[in-house]
């Protein structure tokens, strides 16, 4: 028989608090729009979080503005200058894709 605790846990190891500490849940739904946009992006991208970084950043900024988490520099949360460059490139690529879609559709109308 094992000497583990409830649910198979090890009684000899004490729990470790989260690295960033405890932060309040959004019970009053102050950042619901940002959360829903992020979750929607995750679903539409096949849960590839790198494609939804802009929404993740907006959500974290909302939480900081509403005092639902400690204010931190976004670079400490993984949104540095490299991220800004990637985001602007993705935005530009999205514009090009939409323009191609529009032109292709317009040309098909003329056929």
PEZI-V78099 format. One line per field, one symbol per residue. phi: phi as a letter, one per 40 degrees, with the letter a starting at -180 (. if undefined). A space follows every 50 residues. Layout:
phi: ???
This chain:
phi: .cbccdggccccbccbccccgcbcccccfcbcdccccccccdcccggccc cbccccccccccccccfcaccaccccbgbccccccccccccccccccccc ccccccccccc
